[in-house]
Amino acid sequence: MDLTPLAVSLAIGLGAIGPGIGVGLIGYKAMEAMGRNPDAIGTMSLWMIIGMAFAEAIAIYALVVAFTLFGKVH
């Protein structure tokens, strides 16, 4: 019994949970900070987008691992 399909599913599924939560928290806190200090919206938007990009990079790595494992299935 080959468990590689299960490993592929878990790699992308569990690999997307953390970045999803992280992006949500980054957006939440950035909007809260922008509401408290509207003068810093430009700077905060930039750092929010950079933080979201770093969080999404983890999901992309999980996708690469899933594709690598999927290549071993076929």
PQR file of N, CA, C, O and H, with PARSE charges and radii, in Angstrom:
ATOM      1  N   MET A   1       0.843  -1.180   0.000 -0.4000 1.5000
ATOM      2  CA  MET A   1       0.000   0.000   0.000 -0.0000 2.0000
ATOM      3  C   MET A   1       0.886   1.240   0.000  0.5500 1.7000
ATOM      4  O   MET A   1       1.718   1.436   0.886 -0.5500 1.4000
ATOM      5  N   ASP A   2       0.683   2.064  -1.011 -0.4000 1.5000
ATOM      6  CA  ASP A   2       1.499   3.265  -1.165 -0.0000 2.0000
ATOM      7  C   ASP A   2       0.800   4.448  -0.497  0.5500 1.7000
ATOM      8  O   ASP A   2      -0.357   4.740  -0.799 -0.5500 1.4000
ATOM      9  H   ASP A   2       0.007   1.905  -1.730  0.4000 1.0000
ATOM     10  N   LEU A   3       1.488   5.111   0.388 -0.4000 1.5000
ATOM     11  CA  LEU A   3       0.918   6.250   1.106 -0.0000 2.0000
ATOM     12  C   LEU A   3       1.335   7.590   0.510  0.5500 1.7000
ATOM     13  O   LEU A   3       1.119   8.634   1.125 -0.5500 1.4000
ATOM     14  H   LEU A   3       2.428   4.873   0.633  0.4000 1.0000
ATOM     15  N   THR A   4       1.927   7.569  -0.677 -0.4000 1.5000
ATOM     16  CA  THR A   4       2.376   8.822  -1.286 -0.0000 2.0000
ATOM     17  C   THR A   4       1.221   9.777  -1.579  0.5500 1.7000
ATOM     18  O   THR A   4       1.374  10.974  -1.337 -0.5500 1.4000
ATOM     19  H   THR A   4       2.102   6.721  -1.176  0.4000 1.0000
ATOM     20  N   PRO A   5       0.065   9.316  -2.092 -0.5600 1.5000
ATOM     21  CA  PRO A   5      -1.044  10.264  -2.295  0.2800 2.0000
ATOM     22  C   PRO A   5      -1.498  10.939  -0.998  0.5500 1.7000
ATOM     23  O   PRO A   5      -1.866  12.113  -0.995 -0.5500 1.4000
ATOM     24  N   LEU A   6      -1.466  10.193   0.088 -0.4000 1.5000
ATOM     25  CA  LEU A   6      -1.807  10.789   1.379 -0.0000 2.0000
ATOM     26  C   LEU A   6      -0.767  11.830   1.776  0.5500 1.7000
ATOM     27  O   LEU A   6      -1.115  12.886   2.304 -0.5500 1.4000
ATOM     28  H   LEU A   6      -1.167   9.239   0.086  0.4000 1.0000
ATOM     29  N   ALA A   7       0.502  11.540   1.527 -0.4000 1.5000
ATOM     30  CA  ALA A   7       1.570  12.493   1.839 -0.0000 2.0000
ATOM     31  C   ALA A   7       1.426  13.763   1.017  0.5500 1.7000
ATOM     32  O   ALA A   7       1.661  14.861   1.522 -0.5500 1.4000
ATOM     33  H   ALA A   7       0.785  10.682   1.098  0.4000 1.0000
ATOM     34  N   VAL A   8       1.041  13.620  -0.253 -0.4000 1.5000
ATOM     35  CA  VAL A   8       0.835  14.795  -1.113 -0.0000 2.0000
ATOM     36  C   VAL A   8      -0.305  15.642  -0.561  0.5500 1.7000
ATOM     37  O   VAL A   8      -0.189  16.864  -0.467 -0.5500 1.4000
ATOM     38  H   VAL A   8       0.851  12.729  -0.663  0.4000 1.0000
ATOM     39  N   SER A   9      -1.393  14.996  -0.202 -0.4000 1.5000
ATOM     40  CA  SER A   9      -2.548  15.722   0.333 -0.0000 2.0000
ATOM     41  C   SER A   9      -2.214  16.438   1.634  0.5500 1.7000
ATOM     42  O   SER A   9      -2.596  17.591   1.832 -0.5500 1.4000
ATOM     43  H   SER A   9      -1.487  14.004  -0.278  0.4000 1.0000
ATOM     44  N   LEU A  10      -1.507  15.759   2.507 -0.4000 1.5000
ATOM     45  CA  LEU A  10      -1.134  16.379   3.780 -0.0000 2.0000
ATOM     46  C   LEU A  10      -0.124  17.501   3.589  0.5500 1.7000
ATOM     47  O   LEU A  10      -0.167  18.501   4.305 -0.5500 1.4000
ATOM     48  H   LEU A  10      -1.196  14.822   2.346  0.4000 1.0000
ATOM     49  N   ALA A  11       0.785  17.345   2.629 -0.4000 1.5000
ATOM     50  CA  ALA A  11       1.805  18.372   2.402 -0.0000 2.0000
ATOM     51  C   ALA A  11       1.172  19.692   2.002  0.5500 1.7000
ATOM     52  O   ALA A  11       1.537  20.739   2.536 -0.5500 1.4000
ATOM     53  H   ALA A  11       0.820  16.533   2.047  0.4000 1.0000
ATOM     54  N   ILE A  12       0.234  19.657   1.076 -0.4000 1.5000
ATOM     55  CA  ILE A  12      -0.371  20.916   0.648 -0.0000 2.0000
ATOM     56  C   ILE A  12      -1.443  21.377   1.632  0.5500 1.7000
ATOM     57  O   ILE A  12      -1.602  22.575   1.862 -0.5500 1.4000
ATOM     58  H   ILE A  12      -0.062  18.806   0.642  0.4000 1.0000
ATOM     59  N   GLY A  13      -2.180  20.425   2.216 -0.4000 1.5000
ATOM     60  CA  GLY A  13      -3.231  20.804   3.159 -0.0000 2.0000
ATOM     61  C   GLY A  13      -2.690  21.442   4.423  0.5500 1.7000
ATOM     62  O   GLY A  13      -3.111  22.531   4.812 -0.5500 1.4000
ATOM     63  H   GLY A  13      -2.051  19.451   2.030  0.4000 1.0000
ATOM     64  N   LEU A  14      -1.757  20.756   5.061 -0.4000 1.5000
ATOM     65  CA  LEU A  14      -1.177  21.303   6.288 -0.0000 2.0000
ATOM     66  C   LEU A  14      -0.235  22.464   5.994  0.5500 1.7000
ATOM     67  O   LEU A  14      -0.065  23.361   6.820 -0.5500 1.4000
ATOM     68  H   LEU A  14      -1.415  19.871   4.745  0.4000 1.0000
ATOM     69  N   GLY A  15       0.376  22.441   4.812 -0.4000 1.5000
ATOM     70  CA  GLY A  15       1.273  23.530   4.438 -0.0000 2.0000
ATOM     71  C   GLY A  15       0.553  24.826   4.130  0.5500 1.7000
ATOM     72  O   GLY A  15       1.180  25.885   4.097 -0.5500 1.4000
ATOM     73  H   GLY A  15       0.238  21.712   4.141  0.4000 1.0000
ATOM     74  N   ALA A  16      -0.754  24.766   3.905 -0.4000 1.5000
ATOM     75  CA  ALA A  16      -1.520  25.974   3.608 -0.0000 2.0000
ATOM     76  C   ALA A  16      -2.222  26.546   4.836  0.5500 1.7000
ATOM     77  O   ALA A  16      -2.667  27.693   4.818 -0.5500 1.4000
ATOM     78  H   ALA A  16      -1.263  23.906   3.932  0.4000 1.0000
ATOM     79  N   ILE A  17      -2.321  25.759   5.894 -0.4000 1.5000
ATOM     80  CA  ILE A  17      -3.023  26.235   7.090 -0.0000 2.0000
ATOM     81  C   ILE A  17      -2.274  27.395   7.749  0.5500 1.7000
ATOM     82  O   ILE A  17      -2.864  28.433   8.045 -0.5500 1.4000
ATOM     83  H   ILE A  17      -1.959  24.827   5.908  0.4000 1.0000
ATOM     84  N   GLY A  18      -0.988  27.213   7.973 -0.4000 1.5000
ATOM     85  CA  GLY A  18      -0.191  28.253   8.635 -0.0000 2.0000
ATOM     86  C   GLY A  18      -0.160  29.566   7.873  0.5500 1.7000
ATOM     87  O   GLY A  18      -0.441  30.616   8.452 -0.5500 1.4000
ATOM     88  H   GLY A  18      -0.508  26.370   7.732  0.4000 1.0000
ATOM     89  N   PRO A  19       0.176  29.536   6.582 -0.5600 1.5000
ATOM     90  CA  PRO A  19       0.165  30.788   5.824  0.2800 2.0000
ATOM     91  C   PRO A  19      -1.218  31.431   5.752  0.5500 1.7000
ATOM     92  O   PRO A  19      -1.331  32.656   5.750 -0.5500 1.4000
ATOM     93  N   GLY A  20      -2.268  30.613   5.694 -0.4000 1.5000
ATOM     94  CA  GLY A  20      -3.619  31.179   5.665 -0.0000 2.0000
ATOM     95  C   GLY A  20      -3.931  31.944   6.938  0.5500 1.7000
ATOM     96  O   GLY A  20      -4.472  33.050   6.894 -0.5500 1.4000
ATOM     97  H   GLY A  20      -2.176  29.618   5.696  0.4000 1.0000
ATOM     98  N   ILE A  21      -3.592  31.356   8.062 -0.4000 1.5000
ATOM     99  CA  ILE A  21      -3.799  32.029   9.347 -0.0000 2.0000
ATOM    100  C   ILE A  21      -2.906  33.262   9.442  0.5500 1.7000
ATOM    101  O   ILE A  21      -3.336  34.316   9.911 -0.5500 1.4000
ATOM    102  H   ILE A  21      -3.153  30.458   8.098  0.4000 1.0000
ATOM    103  N   GLY A  22      -1.653  33.120   8.990 -0.4000 1.5000
ATOM    104  CA  GLY A  22      -0.713  34.239   9.054 -0.0000 2.0000
ATOM    105  C   GLY A  22      -1.150  35.428   8.222  0.5500 1.7000
ATOM    106  O   GLY A  22      -1.068  36.568   8.678 -0.5500 1.4000
ATOM    107  H   GLY A  22      -1.304  32.264   8.609  0.4000 1.0000
ATOM    108  N   VAL A  23      -1.613  35.176   7.011 -0.4000 1.5000
ATOM    109  CA  VAL A  23      -2.071  36.265   6.144 -0.0000 2.0000
ATOM    110  C   VAL A  23      -3.295  36.942   6.756  0.5500 1.7000
ATOM    111  O   VAL A  23      -3.425  38.165   6.708 -0.5500 1.4000
ATOM    112  H   VAL A  23      -1.680  34.249   6.641  0.4000 1.0000
ATOM    113  N   GLY A  24      -4.187  36.144   7.329 -0.4000 1.5000
ATOM    114  CA  GLY A  24      -5.359  36.722   7.982 -0.0000 2.0000
ATOM    115  C   GLY A  24      -4.985  37.616   9.155  0.5500 1.7000
ATOM    116  O   GLY A  24      -5.540  38.703   9.316 -0.5500 1.4000
ATOM    117  H   GLY A  24      -4.081  35.150   7.368  0.4000 1.0000
ATOM    118  N   LEU A  25      -4.046  37.158   9.971 -0.4000 1.5000
ATOM    119  CA  LEU A  25      -3.617  37.965  11.119 -0.0000 2.0000
ATOM    120  C   LEU A  25      -2.869  39.219  10.686  0.5500 1.7000
ATOM    121  O   LEU A  25      -3.024  40.279  11.291 -0.5500 1.4000
ATOM    122  H   LEU A  25      -3.595  36.275   9.840  0.4000 1.0000
ATOM    123  N   ILE A  26      -2.058  39.097   9.640 -0.4000 1.5000
ATOM    124  CA  ILE A  26      -1.335  40.271   9.134 -0.0000 2.0000
ATOM    125  C   ILE A  26      -2.324  41.324   8.652  0.5500 1.7000
ATOM    126  O   ILE A  26      -2.199  42.504   8.977 -0.5500 1.4000
ATOM    127  H   ILE A  26      -1.931  38.235   9.149  0.4000 1.0000
ATOM    128  N   GLY A  27      -3.304  40.885   7.874 -0.4000 1.5000
ATOM    129  CA  GLY A  27      -4.313  41.824   7.378 -0.0000 2.0000
ATOM    130  C   GLY A  27      -5.121  42.444   8.501  0.5500 1.7000
ATOM    131  O   GLY A  27      -5.392  43.645   8.485 -0.5500 1.4000
ATOM    132  H   GLY A  27      -3.406  39.926   7.609  0.4000 1.0000
ATOM    133  N   TYR A  28      -5.508  41.633   9.476 -0.4000 1.5000
ATOM    134  CA  TYR A  28      -6.290  42.124  10.610 -0.0000 2.0000
ATOM    135  C   TYR A  28      -5.531  43.197  11.389  0.5500 1.7000
ATOM    136  O   TYR A  28      -6.062  44.272  11.667 -0.5500 1.4000
ATOM    137  H   TYR A  28      -5.288  40.658   9.489  0.4000 1.0000
ATOM    138  N   LYS A  29      -4.288  42.889  11.734 -0.4000 1.5000
ATOM    139  CA  LYS A  29      -3.507  43.835  12.530 -0.0000 2.0000
ATOM    140  C   LYS A  29      -3.134  45.080  11.728  0.5500 1.7000
ATOM    141  O   LYS A  29      -3.064  46.177  12.281 -0.5500 1.4000
ATOM    142  H   LYS A  29      -3.857  42.016  11.508  0.4000 1.0000
ATOM    143  N   ALA A  30      -2.895  44.912  10.429 -0.4000 1.5000
ATOM    144  CA  ALA A  30      -2.566  46.078   9.603 -0.0000 2.0000
ATOM    145  C   ALA A  30      -3.765  47.015   9.501  0.5500 1.7000
ATOM    146  O   ALA A  30      -3.610  48.232   9.597 -0.5500 1.4000
ATOM    147  H   ALA A  30      -2.952  44.021   9.979  0.4000 1.0000
ATOM    148  N   MET A  31      -4.958  46.457   9.307 -0.4000 1.5000
ATOM    149  CA  MET A  31      -6.154  47.302   9.231 -0.0000 2.0000
ATOM    150  C   MET A  31      -6.421  47.992  10.565  0.5500 1.7000
ATOM    151  O   MET A  31      -6.840  49.149  10.600 -0.5500 1.4000
ATOM    152  H   MET A  31      -5.084  45.468   9.229  0.4000 1.0000
ATOM    153  N   GLU A  32      -6.178  47.281  11.651 -0.4000 1.5000
ATOM    154  CA  GLU A  32      -6.346  47.880  12.973 -0.0000 2.0000
ATOM    155  C   GLU A  32      -5.358  49.032  13.168  0.5500 1.7000
ATOM    156  O   GLU A  32      -5.723  50.092  13.677 -0.5500 1.4000
ATOM    157  H   GLU A  32      -5.838  46.342  11.623  0.4000 1.0000
ATOM    158  N   ALA A  33      -4.109  48.818  12.762 -0.4000 1.5000
ATOM    159  CA  ALA A  33      -3.092  49.862  12.909 -0.0000 2.0000
ATOM    160  C   ALA A  33      -3.392  51.057  12.008  0.5500 1.7000
ATOM    161  O   ALA A  33      -3.196  52.204  12.409 -0.5500 1.4000
ATOM    162  H   ALA A  33      -3.812  47.957  12.348  0.4000 1.0000
ATOM    163  N   MET A  34      -3.867  50.790  10.789 -0.4000 1.5000
ATOM    164  CA  MET A  34      -4.206  51.894   9.885 -0.0000 2.0000
ATOM    165  C   MET A  34      -5.400  52.686  10.401  0.5500 1.7000
ATOM    166  O   MET A  34      -5.483  53.896  10.190 -0.5500 1.4000
ATOM    167  H   MET A  34      -4.027  49.859  10.463  0.4000 1.0000
ATOM    168  N   GLY A  35      -6.321  52.012  11.074 -0.4000 1.5000
ATOM    169  CA  GLY A  35      -7.459  52.712  11.658 -0.0000 2.0000
ATOM    170  C   GLY A  35      -7.039  53.605  12.811  0.5500 1.7000
ATOM    171  O   GLY A  35      -7.632  54.662  13.028 -0.5500 1.4000
ATOM    172  H   GLY A  35      -6.253  51.029  11.246  0.4000 1.0000
ATOM    173  N   ARG A  36      -6.029  53.193  13.545 -0.4000 1.5000
ATOM    174  CA  ARG A  36      -5.553  53.998  14.671 -0.0000 2.0000
ATOM    175  C   ARG A  36      -4.655  55.145  14.227  0.5500 1.7000
ATOM    176  O   ARG A  36      -4.613  56.194  14.871 -0.5500 1.4000
ATOM    177  H   ARG A  36      -5.548  52.334  13.369  0.4000 1.0000
ATOM    178  N   ASN A  37      -3.932  54.943  13.117 -0.4000 1.5000
ATOM    179  CA  ASN A  37      -2.992  55.961  12.647 -0.0000 2.0000
ATOM    180  C   ASN A  37      -3.135  56.118  11.131  0.5500 1.7000
ATOM    181  O   ASN A  37      -2.339  55.559  10.377 -0.5500 1.4000
ATOM    182  H   ASN A  37      -3.967  54.091  12.593  0.4000 1.0000
ATOM    183  N   PRO A  38      -4.136  56.867  10.680 -0.5600 1.5000
ATOM    184  CA  PRO A  38      -4.381  56.997   9.240  0.2800 2.0000
ATOM    185  C   PRO A  38      -3.236  57.658   8.469  0.5500 1.7000
ATOM    186  O   PRO A  38      -3.142  57.490   7.253 -0.5500 1.4000
ATOM    187  N   ASP A  39      -2.376  58.397   9.144 -0.4000 1.5000
ATOM    188  CA  ASP A  39      -1.268  59.060   8.449 -0.0000 2.0000
ATOM    189  C   ASP A  39      -0.223  58.069   7.950  0.5500 1.7000
ATOM    190  O   ASP A  39       0.550  58.394   7.048 -0.5500 1.4000
ATOM    191  H   ASP A  39      -2.453  58.534  10.132  0.4000 1.0000
ATOM    192  N   ALA A  40      -0.185  56.882   8.514 -0.4000 1.5000
ATOM    193  CA  ALA A  40       0.839  55.896   8.151 -0.0000 2.0000
ATOM    194  C   ALA A  40       0.310  54.822   7.202  0.5500 1.7000
ATOM    195  O   ALA A  40       0.895  53.744   7.101 -0.5500 1.4000
ATOM    196  H   ALA A  40      -0.813  56.618   9.246  0.4000 1.0000
ATOM    197  N   ILE A  41      -0.786  55.106   6.511 -0.4000 1.5000
ATOM    198  CA  ILE A  41      -1.394  54.089   5.642 -0.0000 2.0000
ATOM    199  C   ILE A  41      -0.436  53.657   4.542  0.5500 1.7000
ATOM    200  O   ILE A  41      -0.342  52.463   4.256 -0.5500 1.4000
ATOM    201  H   ILE A  41      -1.262  55.982   6.594  0.4000 1.0000
ATOM    202  N   GLY A  42       0.276  54.583   3.921 -0.4000 1.5000
ATOM    203  CA  GLY A  42       1.196  54.226   2.839 -0.0000 2.0000
ATOM    204  C   GLY A  42       2.300  53.293   3.297  0.5500 1.7000
ATOM    205  O   GLY A  42       2.585  52.292   2.640 -0.5500 1.4000
ATOM    206  H   GLY A  42       0.200  55.552   4.154  0.4000 1.0000
ATOM    207  N   THR A  43       2.917  53.615   4.413 -0.4000 1.5000
ATOM    208  CA  THR A  43       4.001  52.786   4.937 -0.0000 2.0000
ATOM    209  C   THR A  43       3.483  51.434   5.412  0.5500 1.7000
ATOM    210  O   THR A  43       4.096  50.398   5.154 -0.5500 1.4000
ATOM    211  H   THR A  43       2.685  54.428   4.947  0.4000 1.0000
ATOM    212  N   MET A  44       2.362  51.453   6.100 -0.4000 1.5000
ATOM    213  CA  MET A  44       1.819  50.189   6.618 -0.0000 2.0000
ATOM    214  C   MET A  44       1.366  49.275   5.492  0.5500 1.7000
ATOM    215  O   MET A  44       1.519  48.057   5.581 -0.5500 1.4000
ATOM    216  H   MET A  44       1.864  52.294   6.310  0.4000 1.0000
ATOM    217  N   SER A  45       0.812  49.849   4.439 -0.4000 1.5000
ATOM    218  CA  SER A  45       0.383  49.019   3.306 -0.0000 2.0000
ATOM    219  C   SER A  45       1.569  48.300   2.690  0.5500 1.7000
ATOM    220  O   SER A  45       1.481  47.120   2.351 -0.5500 1.4000
ATOM    221  H   SER A  45       0.687  50.838   4.366  0.4000 1.0000
ATOM    222  N   LEU A  46       2.668  49.006   2.547 -0.4000 1.5000
ATOM    223  CA  LEU A  46       3.870  48.400   1.979 -0.0000 2.0000
ATOM    224  C   LEU A  46       4.345  47.232   2.834  0.5500 1.7000
ATOM    225  O   LEU A  46       4.601  46.146   2.313 -0.5500 1.4000
ATOM    226  H   LEU A  46       2.739  49.965   2.823  0.4000 1.0000
ATOM    227  N   TRP A  47       4.463  47.446   4.141 -0.4000 1.5000
ATOM    228  CA  TRP A  47       4.958  46.385   5.021 -0.0000 2.0000
ATOM    229  C   TRP A  47       3.954  45.246   5.149  0.5500 1.7000
ATOM    230  O   TRP A  47       4.340  44.094   5.347 -0.5500 1.4000
ATOM    231  H   TRP A  47       4.255  48.328   4.564  0.4000 1.0000
ATOM    232  N   MET A  48       2.662  45.565   5.035 -0.4000 1.5000
ATOM    233  CA  MET A  48       1.649  44.516   5.073 -0.0000 2.0000
ATOM    234  C   MET A  48       1.789  43.598   3.861  0.5500 1.7000
ATOM    235  O   MET A  48       1.729  42.376   3.998 -0.5500 1.4000
ATOM    236  H   MET A  48       2.349  46.501   4.874  0.4000 1.0000
ATOM    237  N   ILE A  49       1.973  44.171   2.693 -0.4000 1.5000
ATOM    238  CA  ILE A  49       2.108  43.372   1.476 -0.0000 2.0000
ATOM    239  C   ILE A  49       3.388  42.540   1.519  0.5500 1.7000
ATOM    240  O   ILE A  49       3.383  41.384   1.098 -0.5500 1.4000
ATOM    241  H   ILE A  49       2.022  45.163   2.582  0.4000 1.0000
ATOM    242  N   ILE A  50       4.478  43.109   2.021 -0.4000 1.5000
ATOM    243  CA  ILE A  50       5.728  42.347   2.143 -0.0000 2.0000
ATOM    244  C   ILE A  50       5.548  41.186   3.119  0.5500 1.7000
ATOM    245  O   ILE A  50       5.999  40.073   2.846 -0.5500 1.4000
ATOM    246  H   ILE A  50       4.481  44.048   2.363  0.4000 1.0000
ATOM    247  N   GLY A  51       4.901  41.431   4.242 -0.4000 1.5000
ATOM    248  CA  GLY A  51       4.648  40.360   5.213 -0.0000 2.0000
ATOM    249  C   GLY A  51       3.768  39.261   4.647  0.5500 1.7000
ATOM    250  O   GLY A  51       4.002  38.078   4.895 -0.5500 1.4000
ATOM    251  H   GLY A  51       4.535  42.335   4.464  0.4000 1.0000
ATOM    252  N   MET A  52       2.756  39.651   3.888 -0.4000 1.5000
ATOM    253  CA  MET A  52       1.887  38.650   3.263 -0.0000 2.0000
ATOM    254  C   MET A  52       2.645  37.833   2.220  0.5500 1.7000
ATOM    255  O   MET A  52       2.412  36.633   2.078 -0.5500 1.4000
ATOM    256  H   MET A  52       2.565  40.612   3.687  0.4000 1.0000
ATOM    257  N   ALA A  53       3.546  38.480   1.496 -0.4000 1.5000
ATOM    258  CA  ALA A  53       4.338  37.753   0.493 -0.0000 2.0000
ATOM    259  C   ALA A  53       5.234  36.718   1.162  0.5500 1.7000
ATOM    260  O   ALA A  53       5.365  35.601   0.663 -0.5500 1.4000
ATOM    261  H   ALA A  53       3.736  39.455   1.611  0.4000 1.0000
ATOM    262  N   PHE A  54       5.849  37.075   2.281 -0.4000 1.5000
ATOM    263  CA  PHE A  54       6.678  36.105   2.999 -0.0000 2.0000
ATOM    264  C   PHE A  54       5.834  34.949   3.535  0.5500 1.7000
ATOM    265  O   PHE A  54       6.269  33.798   3.502 -0.5500 1.4000
ATOM    266  H   PHE A  54       5.743  37.983   2.686  0.4000 1.0000
ATOM    267  N   ALA A  55       4.641  35.244   4.023 -0.4000 1.5000
ATOM    268  CA  ALA A  55       3.772  34.178   4.526 -0.0000 2.0000
ATOM    269  C   ALA A  55       3.327  33.262   3.389  0.5500 1.7000
ATOM    270  O   ALA A  55       3.277  32.044   3.559 -0.5500 1.4000
ATOM    271  H   ALA A  55       4.287  36.179   4.050  0.4000 1.0000
ATOM    272  N   GLU A  56       3.007  33.832   2.243 -0.4000 1.5000
ATOM    273  CA  GLU A  56       2.574  33.022   1.104 -0.0000 2.0000
ATOM    274  C   GLU A  56       3.721  32.202   0.526  0.5500 1.7000
ATOM    275  O   GLU A  56       3.481  31.171  -0.103 -0.5500 1.4000
ATOM    276  H   GLU A  56       3.047  34.821   2.104  0.4000 1.0000
ATOM    277  N   ALA A  57       4.960  32.639   0.727 -0.4000 1.5000
ATOM    278  CA  ALA A  57       6.103  31.866   0.231 -0.0000 2.0000
ATOM    279  C   ALA A  57       6.131  30.484   0.879  0.5500 1.7000
ATOM    280  O   ALA A  57       6.529  29.508   0.243 -0.5500 1.4000
ATOM    281  H   ALA A  57       5.154  33.476   1.239  0.4000 1.0000
ATOM    282  N   ILE A  58       5.714  30.398   2.128 -0.4000 1.5000
ATOM    283  CA  ILE A  58       5.675  29.104   2.809 -0.0000 2.0000
ATOM    284  C   ILE A  58       4.670  28.180   2.127  0.5500 1.7000
ATOM    285  O   ILE A  58       4.935  26.989   1.960 -0.5500 1.4000
ATOM    286  H   ILE A  58       5.390  31.191   2.645  0.4000 1.0000
ATOM    287  N   ALA A  59       3.521  28.723   1.732 -0.4000 1.5000
ATOM    288  CA  ALA A  59       2.524  27.910   1.027 -0.0000 2.0000
ATOM    289  C   ALA A  59       3.053  27.461  -0.331  0.5500 1.7000
ATOM    290  O   ALA A  59       2.761  26.350  -0.772 -0.5500 1.4000
ATOM    291  H   ALA A  59       3.307  29.690   1.867  0.4000 1.0000
ATOM    292  N   ILE A  60       3.819  28.305  -0.987 -0.4000 1.5000
ATOM    293  CA  ILE A  60       4.395  27.930  -2.279 -0.0000 2.0000
ATOM    294  C   ILE A  60       5.414  26.811  -2.092  0.5500 1.7000
ATOM    295  O   ILE A  60       5.484  25.898  -2.915 -0.5500 1.4000
ATOM    296  H   ILE A  60       4.056  29.207  -0.628  0.4000 1.0000
ATOM    297  N   TYR A  61       6.207  26.869  -1.021 -0.4000 1.5000
ATOM    298  CA  TYR A  61       7.145  25.781  -0.742 -0.0000 2.0000
ATOM    299  C   TYR A  61       6.390  24.475  -0.501  0.5500 1.7000
ATOM    300  O   TYR A  61       6.819  23.418  -0.965 -0.5500 1.4000
ATOM    301  H   TYR A  61       6.150  27.611  -0.353  0.4000 1.0000
ATOM    302  N   ALA A  62       5.280  24.539   0.215 -0.4000 1.5000
ATOM    303  CA  ALA A  62       4.475  23.338   0.453 -0.0000 2.0000
ATOM    304  C   ALA A  62       3.920  22.798  -0.863  0.5500 1.7000
ATOM    305  O   ALA A  62       3.842  21.584  -1.052 -0.5500 1.4000
ATOM    306  H   ALA A  62       4.932  25.397   0.592  0.4000 1.0000
ATOM    307  N   LEU A  63       3.539  23.686  -1.763 -0.4000 1.5000
ATOM    308  CA  LEU A  63       3.047  23.256  -3.073 -0.0000 2.0000
ATOM    309  C   LEU A  63       4.145  22.578  -3.878  0.5500 1.7000
ATOM    310  O   LEU A  63       3.895  21.585  -4.562 -0.5500 1.4000
ATOM    311  H   LEU A  63       3.602  24.672  -1.610  0.4000 1.0000
ATOM    312  N   VAL A  64       5.359  23.110  -3.801 -0.4000 1.5000
ATOM    313  CA  VAL A  64       6.494  22.493  -4.498 -0.0000 2.0000
ATOM    314  C   VAL A  64       6.767  21.097  -3.935  0.5500 1.7000
ATOM    315  O   VAL A  64       7.022  20.161  -4.693 -0.5500 1.4000
ATOM    316  H   VAL A  64       5.563  23.917  -3.246  0.4000 1.0000
ATOM    317  N   VAL A  65       6.715  20.956  -2.624 -0.4000 1.5000
ATOM    318  CA  VAL A  65       6.911  19.643  -2.004 -0.0000 2.0000
ATOM    319  C   VAL A  65       5.815  18.681  -2.455  0.5500 1.7000
ATOM    320  O   VAL A  65       6.090  17.518  -2.748 -0.5500 1.4000
ATOM    321  H   VAL A  65       6.508  21.716  -2.008  0.4000 1.0000
ATOM    322  N   ALA A  66       4.575  19.164  -2.510 -0.4000 1.5000
ATOM    323  CA  ALA A  66       3.471  18.307  -2.947 -0.0000 2.0000
ATOM    324  C   ALA A  66       3.663  17.864  -4.391  0.5500 1.7000
ATOM    325  O   ALA A  66       3.437  16.696  -4.709 -0.5500 1.4000
ATOM    326  H   ALA A  66       4.351  20.109  -2.272  0.4000 1.0000
ATOM    327  N   PHE A  67       4.077  18.774  -5.273 -0.4000 1.5000
ATOM    328  CA  PHE A  67       4.313  18.400  -6.670 -0.0000 2.0000
ATOM    329  C   PHE A  67       5.476  17.417  -6.790  0.5500 1.7000
ATOM    330  O   PHE A  67       5.442  16.504  -7.615 -0.5500 1.4000
ATOM    331  H   PHE A  67       4.261  19.723  -5.015  0.4000 1.0000
ATOM    332  N   THR A  68       6.502  17.608  -5.965 -0.4000 1.5000
ATOM    333  CA  THR A  68       7.637  16.683  -5.986 -0.0000 2.0000
ATOM    334  C   THR A  68       7.195  15.284  -5.553  0.5500 1.7000
ATOM    335  O   THR A  68       7.570  14.288  -6.172 -0.5500 1.4000
ATOM    336  H   THR A  68       6.530  18.350  -5.295  0.4000 1.0000
ATOM    337  N   LEU A  69       6.407  15.219  -4.500 -0.4000 1.5000
ATOM    338  CA  LEU A  69       5.889  13.923  -4.059 -0.0000 2.0000
ATOM    339  C   LEU A  69       4.938  13.331  -5.093  0.5500 1.7000
ATOM    340  O   LEU A  69       4.932  12.119  -5.310 -0.5500 1.4000
ATOM    341  H   LEU A  69       6.103  16.029  -3.997  0.4000 1.0000
ATOM    342  N   PHE A  70       4.139  14.177  -5.728 -0.4000 1.5000
ATOM    343  CA  PHE A  70       3.201  13.693  -6.743 -0.0000 2.0000
ATOM    344  C   PHE A  70       3.939  13.133  -7.950  0.5500 1.7000
ATOM    345  O   PHE A  70       3.460  12.202  -8.597 -0.5500 1.4000
ATOM    346  H   PHE A  70       4.144  15.161  -5.552  0.4000 1.0000
ATOM    347  N   GLY A  71       5.107  13.698  -8.255 -0.4000 1.5000
ATOM    348  CA  GLY A  71       5.920  13.177  -9.354 -0.0000 2.0000
ATOM    349  C   GLY A  71       6.407  11.766  -9.087  0.5500 1.7000
ATOM    350  O   GLY A  71       6.653  11.005 -10.024 -0.5500 1.4000
ATOM    351  H   GLY A  71       5.497  14.455  -7.730  0.4000 1.0000
ATOM    352  N   LYS A  72       6.548  11.412  -7.826 -0.4000 1.5000
ATOM    353  CA  LYS A  72       6.982  10.057  -7.472 -0.0000 2.0000
ATOM    354  C   LYS A  72       5.841   9.044  -7.584  0.5500 1.7000
ATOM    355  O   LYS A  72       6.081   7.838  -7.636 -0.5500 1.4000
ATOM    356  H   LYS A  72       6.349  12.030  -7.066  0.4000 1.0000
ATOM    357  N   VAL A  73       4.602   9.537  -7.621 -0.4000 1.5000
ATOM    358  CA  VAL A  73       3.453   8.643  -7.733 -0.0000 2.0000
ATOM    359  C   VAL A  73       3.352   8.095  -9.146  0.5500 1.7000
ATOM    360  O   VAL A  73       3.090   6.908  -9.341 -0.5500 1.4000
ATOM    361  H   VAL A  73       4.407  10.517  -7.578  0.4000 1.0000
ATOM    362  N   HIS A  74       3.557   8.953 -10.123 -0.4000 1.5000
ATOM    363  CA  HIS A  74       3.370   8.532 -11.517 -0.0000 2.0000
ATOM    364  C   HIS A  74       4.677   8.211 -12.149  0.5500 1.7000
ATOM    365  O   HIS A  74       4.722   7.837 -13.321 -0.5500 1.4000
ATOM    366  H   HIS A  74       3.769   9.918  -9.964  0.4000 1.0000
TER
END
